[in-house]
Amino acid sequence: MFYFVLRIVKRQKPVEEELSLDNSTPQIKYDVFVSFRGEDIRDGFLSHLVMDFERKKINAFVDVKLERGDEVWSSLVRAIKGSSISLIIFSQHYASSRWCLQELVTILQCRDKFGQILIPVFYKVEPTDVRHQSSKSYQDAFAKHQRKYQTNRVQIWRDSLKKSTIISGIASSKYQ
């Protein structure tokens, strides 16, 4: 499946304009920003994907590229804004991470504002389960978020999941 992801990433046109960190178009530093839930994919799928990115000379931002001492969230936002493509790897526990959900919101904002390319990957989850948050793990995650965060924030996360899953993506179930 990661070979198919690589082919799609290679086919996409990079954003040519210079970008900055305000509302103007950001400066491109990375070919791909990868949003993922580490516990689900870091030691398997992601490690293979990163090796293939390196082999194909695709400059991908994965959280291991965070510099020691940098403020994490602002570094992630800079990396998202400075990427031509965002690859969102939805997995079983993606929605349990507020970091993943906030990345998703930022990615969608960059798509809307700057025309950034977004490629959803559904890794061992069905697109409809993510879209409707209907799997047990997504239902449990949102029940916890509802108790912990303001309702409007949780609704933004829910809406972002729906919006990102109506984009044509890649489902791992098709490549097993």
N, C-alpha and C positions, 0 to 999 in steps of 0.2 A: 504494500500500500504506500510506503514512503517513497517509492520510485514514482508512483503516480503523482504524489504531492510535489516532488521535485520537478517533474515535467510541467506541471501547472505553474509553479513559481517561476521557472525559467521562461515560460511563454509570456508572462505579464510584462507590460511596458512600464519601465520605471518612470516615476514622476521627474520631470526635467527641471522644474522651477526650483529656485532657491527658497528655503523655508527658514523662518525664525520662530522663537518660542511664543510670540504673541499671536494675534489672530491672522497675521499674514502667513503666507505659505512657508512651512518649516524647511530648514536645510537638510537634505537627505544624507544620512550617515550609514544607514543599514538597508540592505535589500529587503529583509524580512524581520518583523517582530513576531516572536512566538509567545502566545498567551496559552497557559496550560496549568493544570493542577498537578503539582509535582508528585504527590503520593501515588497518583494513578499511572503516570507514564514516564517519570524521569529515568528510571533504570532500564526501561525496555524500548518502547517505541521512540521516545525522544532521543535517547543516546544514538540510536541508529540514524535517525533523521539528521541530527547535528553532524555526525560523521559524514553523511552524504552531502550535506550543505558544504562542509569544508572541502571535500573532494571535488565538488563542482564549482568551488570558488564563489559560493553564495555567502555574502556577509550577513549572517543572521544574529539577531540579538536574542539571547536566552539569559535568564536572570543570573547565571554564573558569571556574566560579564559585568555585573555591578562592581564598582570599585570600592575597596575598603574605605570606610569613612564618609562615603557619599550618603546623602539623604535618600532613602530608598524610593519613596513615592515620586519625588521630583525627577530622579534619574529614570524611572520607568516612563514617566510622561514624556521626557525628552526623547527617549528611545522610541516610543510609539510615534510621536510626531515626526521623528527623523527617519522613519522607515517608509519605503515605497509600498510594501505589502504587509498586512497583518494576517497571520495564520492563527486562527483560534481553534485550539484542539479541545473540543467539548468531550468530557469524559464523565464517568459515573459521579465523581465528587466535585466537579468543576464549580457547581453552584454553592457548595459549602464554604468556599473561600470568598470573603468580601474583597480581597485583593483582586482576584480573577474578575469578579463582577465589576469592580471599579475600572479595571483595565478595559473590559468590554465596553463600558460607557464611553471611555476616552477614545477607544478605537472607532466607535461609531461616530463620534463627534468629528474625528479626523477624516473619516470617510465622507461625511456630509460637507465639511468645510473645505477640504483640500483635495477631494477625489481619490483618497487613498484606497487601494485595492484591499478587499477583505475576502479571505478564503476560509470558510468554516470547514472543520474536519470533525466528524462524529466518530470518536474512537470508543467502540464497544457500547455505544448508546445510539438510539434511534433519533433522527431529527425531530420527529413529532413529540417524543418524550421530553426533549429539551425545549421545544417551542411551547408546549403546554405545561411544562414542569410537572409531568404526570407520573414519572417514575418515583418510587419510594424515596430514593436518595435526594431527589430534587424537592419533593414535598417536605421531607424532614428538614432539609437545609433552609427552605423558605419559612417554615414554621419557627425555626430558631432565629432567623433574621428578623422576623416579624416581632418577636419578643424583645430583641436587642436594639433595633434601629427604628428610626422614624418611618412611618408608613409611606411617606412620599419617596424616600430613598429606596425602600424595598420595591415600590411600584416601578421606579425607574429601572431597577435591575431586571424585574420581570419583563417590562416592555423591551429592554435591550436584548434579552434572550430571544424574545419573539421576533424582533426586527432582524437580528443576525441570522436566524434560522430560516428565513424566507429567501435568503441568498443561496444560489446554487452552490453546493459544497460537495464534500467527499465523505461517504459513509464507509466505515471499515467493514461493515457487514457485506458489502459488495465485493470485497477483496480477500476473503478468507479461504 
